[in-house]
């Protein structure tokens, strides 16, 4: 029985997709349209290839990429080309096509990730990569490194739910998942640099409230294991969920007794700090500093991100600016 890995190459043009199995005479041609791409997917699944390599040809290949990856599945990027790891090959990036039911999501995430970086948070590298008329973002995997031989090597990571033994379906506090106190306790006990990682986590909590992200659950935080260290990973999946009024306003993890994303009552932040064993003066200083820096960086981030979706960038600028001003006002009243 032949167990050698199967590699498929695709040559792309406007009308067709020419597929060939490496090392054999097996070839197929598919039309470069929805029915043809559906047949391509079925054919590839039957062959169970270790990797599919696509020629980058003026974005004509990208509808096939979407079909083969679906939203959020990993891809390999080499220069301007994209190939698909379907077996045990490590990926280098995650391609995230924008879902039709959330118009503007790609620009929203790009804006929020850029703002987080401008504020000084550690975030995954993200770029706008449209596929034809489909807005997409390409996220570089932080849990990969390149070996001396040029090969991509996986770095072990686990999200907070995995680290604390919560099943994936319990990623929200309301469903019995992790709390802010649980996350801080995990970093205190397990991070090799808790004095650095706990403040980083607290800054991310503050930032998510400022941008209006109600979906920062236990699987959106991870630990990275590298070089004998266990550290809080770069942030990912930062989105202002308030951009879609139909989405829940309930926080994935409560701030004190507050379940709503409108977490501007300072008493709730004090309560959360007390339960988690975090000093209030440090917490208050972080809240004030991040709020002011966000206000200062919004114009520049809008200028860089607005070209992808002007309406979404303008909406985020106003929403996040108003929320940051509200936090600054709440802190000032508390000091009186």
N, C-alpha and C positions, 0 to 999 in steps of 0.2 A: 504493500500500500504506500503510495507516494504522500509523504507528509510535509514536503517542502512548501514554504510559504508562497502564496500567490500574490503577484504584484500586477496591477492593471494600470496602463497608461491611457489617457484620453487626449486625443487631438481635437481641438475645438474650432469650428467655424460657425458662421451665422446660421446655416441651414442644418448642420448635422454634428454629431459627436461620434468620432471614430475611436473605438475601444480595442485595445490589444493586450493580451496576457503576456507578460514578459517571459521569454525563454520558450515560447510555444508558438504554434501557428494559429492559435485561436483568436479570432477577431470578430467584432460585431459593429454595425453602424446603426445609430439611432438618430431620429430627427431631433433637432434642438428646439423642442417645444414641449408643452406639458405632457402629452401622451408618450412622446419618445423618451423623455426623462423618467417617466414612471416605469417604462420598460427597462431602462438602464438600471434603475435602482433594484428591480427584481432580479436582473441578471447578475449584478454584483453580489447581492445577498446569497444567491445560489453558489457562487464561487468562493465566498467567505475570504476575500483577499486580506492580506496583511496590511496593504496600503494601496491607495488609489492616488495617482499623481495626475494633476490637471495642468494643462498649458494655460498660462494667463494670456488671453487674447482679447484685449479691449473690453474686458468685462463680459464677453459673450459666454464665458464658462460659469458665471456666478449663479444662474438659475439651477444648474446641476449641483453646485455646491450647496445651495439651500436645501434641495431635495435630499441630498445624501447626508447632510449633517442634522437638519431640522434645528429649531431654535435652541441655542445654548450648548450644542455639542462641540467637542474640541476639534480643532484643525491644526495643521502644520503650515507655517508660513515660511517660505524661502524667497526673499526679495519681494517681488510683486506677485509671485505665484502662490497658490494655496493647494495643499494636498491633504488627504483625509486618512488619519490613522484608524483603521478598522479592527486591528488585532491588538497586539501588545505594544505597538510603537508609541512612545511618549509624544504627546502633543506639546506645542509651544504656545498656542493661543486658543482663545475661545471666541468663536464667531457668534454674535447674538443678533439675528435679524429682528426687526421691530414687529411685534404682534399687531395685526390689523385692529384689534380691539383697544389698543393703547397708542393712538397716534401721537407722535412726538416723543415716545419713550427713549429712542436712541439719543436725541438731542438733550433730553432731560438728564439722562445718566451721564452723558459727556460733560454737561454743564456742572453737575454736582460733583463729579470726580475732579474736574479742573479746579473748582472752588475749594474743595478739600485740600488739594495739593497746594494751592495758593495760601491757605490758612496754616500750612505746615504739617498737615497730617500725612502719614505714609499710605499711599494708595497704589493700586495696581496700574501699570501703564495702559492707557486706553486711547484709541484713535477712532475717528469716524471713517467707516469703510462702506460706502453705499454699494449695493449690488443692483445694477440697473436702476430701476425706480424704487427699489426697496432700501430704506434707511437701515443701516447695520452699524454696530460697533465691534471693534476687534480688541480683545483684552489679552494682554500678554500674561502668561502664567508666571506667577512669582515662585511657584514650587518646581521650577526647572533650573538646571544649570548646564553649561556646555563643558564636556570633558576635554581632556588634552587631545583626544583623537577626533574631536569635532562632534561627537555624538551627544544627543540630548539625554540628560540624566534626570530622573525624578528625585525630588526632595520630599520627604515624608511630611504630610500635614494632616491635621484632623480638626474639624470644626468643633465649636464648643459643645454642641449636643453630643457628638461622638466622645469627646474627652470626658464628659460628665455622665455618660451612659444613658442619655435620653434618646429614644427612637425618633426617626425623622418626623413622624407625624405629631410629635410633641415639641415642635420648635418654638411655639408661642407660649408665653407665660399663662395666658388664659386657658390653655389646653393642658396645663401641668408641666410646661417647659421651663427653661432656665429664667431666673430673675437677674436683675442687675447685681444683687448681692451674691448670687451664685457665681456669676462671671468674674467678679472681682476676687472672690474667694479662690476660684480656680487659678487665677493669675498669681495670687499671693502664695499659693501652695506649690504651684507647678512650674511657673515661669522661672527661668534662670536669672531674670533681671526684673523682678516685680516692681522695683523702685522706678523703673522706666515704663514698663508695660501698663501698670495700673493707671497712671496719668494719661497715657495714650488712649486707653479704653474710655476713660472719663471724658476726654476731649471728643471722642467719637460719639458718645451719648449726647453731649451738648450739641454737636454739629448736626446730628440727625434730627433733633428737635427744631433747631433753627431752620433747616431746609424743609421741614414738614415731612419727614420720612417715618411713617408709622410701621414700616415693615422690617425694621432692623432686629431680626430674631436671632435665636441661638445658632443657626446655621450660617449666618452672615458674619460671623466672627470665627477666626481660626488660629490655631497654634502651628508654627512652622518649626520643624526639627532639623537643625543643620549645624554641623561642626561641634556637636556636643552641647548645643544650646537649644532651649525651648523658648521661643519668643512669639509675641503677638504678631500675626501676619499683617501684611498690607491690607488696607480696607478695600472692599469691592461691593458691587451692587448698591451704590449710593444713588437713591432716586427720591425726588420730591413726590410722594404719592398724592399730595394735595392737588396735583395737576389734574386729577380725575375725580370729580366730586362723588362719583358712585362708589369709590373705594372706602374701606373702613377707616375711621379716624381713631380707632383703638390702637394704642401703642403695643408693639410686640412684647415689650418689657416695660412695666410700669415705672414711673418716676415717683418714688414714695407711694402715696395712695392714689396718684393720678393715673387714670387709664387712657386719657385722651391725649392726642398729639398736641393739644393746646396746653402744654405743660409749662405755664409761666408763673405758677404760684411758688414763690421762693420756699415756702414751708415744705412743699413736697420734695424739693431738692435737698433741703436740710434733713428731712426724714430719711431719704435714700442714703445720704452720706452717713448718717448715724448708724443705720442698719448694716451698711457695708463696711463700717469701721474706717471711713475716710474722713479726714479733717475738713470741717466746713470752710475754714479760711482758704485752704488750697482749692476746694471746689468753687468757691465764690470767685476767686481770682481767675480761674480757668474760664468760668462762665462769662465774666466781664471781658476778658482778653479776646476770646474767640468771637464774641458778638461784635466787638469793635473791628477786629480784623476782617470779618466777613463783610461788614459794611464798607470797609475801605477797598476791598478787592472785587466787589460786585461789578463795577463798571468795566474793569479790565477783562474779567471773565466773560461778561456779556459780549464785549467786543470781539473776543476770540471765538466764542461759540455761536454767536448769532447768525453766522453765515449758513449754518446747517438748518436752522428753523427759527426764523426771526420772532415769530409769535410766541413760541415756547420760551425763548431766551428772555423776552420782555416780561412774560408772565412770571418766570422764576425770579427775575431781578426784583420785581415788585413784591412778590410773596415773601421771599427770603429777606429782603430789606425791611419790610414791615415787621416780620417776626423777630429779626435781630434788634430792631428799635424797641420792640415791646419787651424783650428780655432786658435790655439796658435800662429801660424805664422801671421795670419791676425790681431790679437790683438797687436802683437809686432810691426807690421808695422804702425798700427794706432797710437801707442805711440811715434813714431819717430817725 
